[in-house]
Amino acid sequence: MSSSPRQVRCPQCGNNAPWSTDNPWRPFCCERCKQIDLGAWANDSYSIAGQAASADDSPPARDD
């Protein structure tokens, strides 16, 4: 059995990245790709499908 870690494709650039605890940026290949992906989420470039939340969807106020 091989001791080299499994390789996965970086979701940002497509390069191979080791899937192991030795890669602190997994599943990304490097910190740069991880930061680019984080920036895309922060700029609303990505979204999760579903209906937008409205004020009526908020939980009721608690009386403590």
Steps between C-alpha positions, in 0.01 A plus 500: 500500500629846407572753775445806279179692574201488271497778240190712433441780251515850645148645458649838406779431250464128423855403601554188705510552875584247771205402717679464832548680827834622361306730262348775718306641202322179393308458278692789341858471378623820665400795716451719191230270357331482840494881527364541145216259586427682827490832312250357252267403786542845659413671169187283458647333190379169644160429643309211647172418326185578693261775581626818657417537868242761592430676828212258556749210504684627806452315828267658757653726764581329828382624838786433741 
